[in-house]
Amino acid sequence: MSETLFPLAFASDEFRLLTGIVLGFLFGFTLERAGFGNARKLAGQFYLEDMTVFKVMFTAILVAMVGVYGLAAVGLVDISMLWINPTFTPAQVVGGFLLGVGFVMSGLCPGTSVVSLASGRIDGWVAFAAIFVGIALFTFTVDWVPGLNTLYQMGSGEVSVLHEVFGIPAIVLALIFVVGAVAAFVGAEKVEAIFQEKRQPVELTPPSRPRFKFAVGGGLAVAVLLALALSAPRPQARPVQMASLAPLSLAQAIIERDPSIMILDLRTDPASERGIPGAIPASDEEEAIAALSAAPPNTTVVVYDASGFFTVAPPSWPRTVDYRALAGGLEGWVTQVLTPLEANGTSLEERNQVLRQNQISAFFSGAAVQATSVAAPPPAMQAGGAPKKKKSGGC
Amino acid sequence: MKAKDYWNPYLAGVVLGLVLLAAFLVAGNGLGATALPKRALAVVGNGIAPEWTASNAVLSNYVADGANPLRNWLVVEVIGVLLGGFLGALSAGRLAKKVEKGPNISVRGRLLYAAGGGVIMGFAAALARGCTSGQALSGGAVLSTGSWIFMLMVFAGGYAVAHLVRRQWV
């Protein structure tokens, strides 16, 4: 279950199908009112005397684009749940070209042929029936005409989106398209005017309110900026590999009562063995996140499990603190900190090292009894507002 | 009775865009047109030759899960287009049994063009896995790279042969 609102999850298939009828109805009605039930008007696009196809289609694409990616930017739409046409470049190049050829011949495309036949146009009926034949023709020939299936299947077949190809956010690309489209609409109207003088086109769309396109373009641009302003800086939804921390360094930090350190005990059975003094038990995800959200920014959070397998911070953990994994987990702590060393070093330096380590060891072994009073509450809690405020919710 | 004016194209575009947006928000996919004929063909194929249908490169996609291929959002959506187109034409005073053509071509000639173009379009839409609605409009809105390639090629194909078939329009 995703946290986003859209696309909607339906309790029943029937209700979902009902929305198909309703939206299809609005689709067909709008196409009719745009003049797309008329093959002559549609064909005008290819003779540059009636650019309605271009204007309607691109306005619609941009409205939906800004809507989908704008709502995604503010967290209302889960793009990964949407059907995005996969890319099969060769089939789309050849199929697109052929469809354009068929479009100008019939004056209709598959969708508009439905509107045309619904308006009673005989050419619409013929075109729709022929589309059926064409689909059947491809279906029957794809498996045995040499190369046809290869052409059909060639290419990645993966979902590729332009904003990732260009490496910019979708909503920014949408804004670029909006600006480009308004300029193209102005150009299209100039071209139309030139070609309309030469020919007498059919049933022109009344040239009312030419400023409407600027209003639409401006509205879309505002929507993009609004989405950008409202888009929350998303936490990096990626697990992070934690640097490891030697048990002795942790021991040192505890002895020095370093206020910027917080220790998290991630063992699932914390009762099995005494943990590190001052550690906050967090045997499940919920406890861990609760503890982590209480930590002041820039705290160094040292986590440990039984034997040091936990080295990757999950995506759900806040990114306002630094993470370190205790090398070897509790096992490493026991062997390196709690177990006194044999003083078999030869040099003075080595002997001092052993001595210091054994002091630490004695500190914790002795302190173990009164650990709760000595080292707890965890040092990080005393830090309060001490760490410098670096990051507050950016824009 | 004089027919109502067509809508301002930008207004029609905004309304169409909102319908398309609603389709994505509600159903999780865009709008289409060729799903109906393709899936109807799958039903016919399944009735006559189920094994062939199940192994066919196009139809196998629609019968794989064993469900009725016509019980599909895009299929009922096309039925909605039919109803919407009909009521749109009726309420605008444009419902009429006639052939749209230029003055310099016979009805028969125009219908031959419509048939020829239709067959090519059906073949192309099956090959490209979608048509102007399912690929260019819907895929274009969600920035699918392949859909934008398709869309540019539709215009390229249309302009490439427009001069050759101008007889039926001008």
Interface residues (C-beta under 8 A of the other chain):
Chain A: F6 P7 L8 D13 R16 L17 L18 T19 G20 I21 V22 L23 G24 F25 L26 F27 G28 F29 T30 L31 E32 R33 A34 G35 G37 N38 A39 R40 K41 A43 G44 Q45 F46 Y47 M51 T52 K55 V56 M57 F58 T59 A60 I61 L62 V63 A64 M65 G67 V68 Y69 L71 V77 I79 M81 L82 W83 I84 N85 P86 T87 F88 T89 A91 Q92 V93 V94 G95 G96 F97 L98 L99 G100 V101 G102 F103 V104 M105 S106 G107 L108 C109 P110 G111 T112 S113 V114 V115 S116 L117 A118 S119 G120 R121 I122 D123 G124 V126 A127 F128 A129 A130 I131 F132 V133 G134 I135 A136 L137 F138 T139 V142 D143 N149 L151 Y152 Q153 G155 V159 S160 V161 L162 H163 V165 A170 L173 A174 F185 R199 E203 T205 P206 S208 R209 F212 K213 V216
Chain B: D5 Y6 W7 N8 P9 Y10 L11 A12 G13 V14 V15 L16 G17 L18 V19 L20 L21 A22 A23 F24 L25 V26 A27 G28 N29 G30 L31 G32 A33 T34 P37 K38 A40 L41 G45 S55 N56 A57 V58 L59 R71 W73 L74 V75 V76 E77 V78 I79 G80 V81 L82 L83 G84 G85 F86 L87 G88 A89 A92 R94 L95 A96 K97 K98 V99 E100 K101 G102 V107 R110 L111 Y113 A114 A115 G116 G117 G118 V119 I120 M121 G122 F123 A124 A125 A126 L127 A128 R129 G130 C131 T132 S133 G134 Q135 A136 L137 S138 G139 G140 A141 V142 L143 S144 T145 G146 S147 W148 I149 F150 M151 L152 M153 V154 F155 A156 G157 G158 Y159 A160 V161 A162 V165 R166 Q168 W169 V170
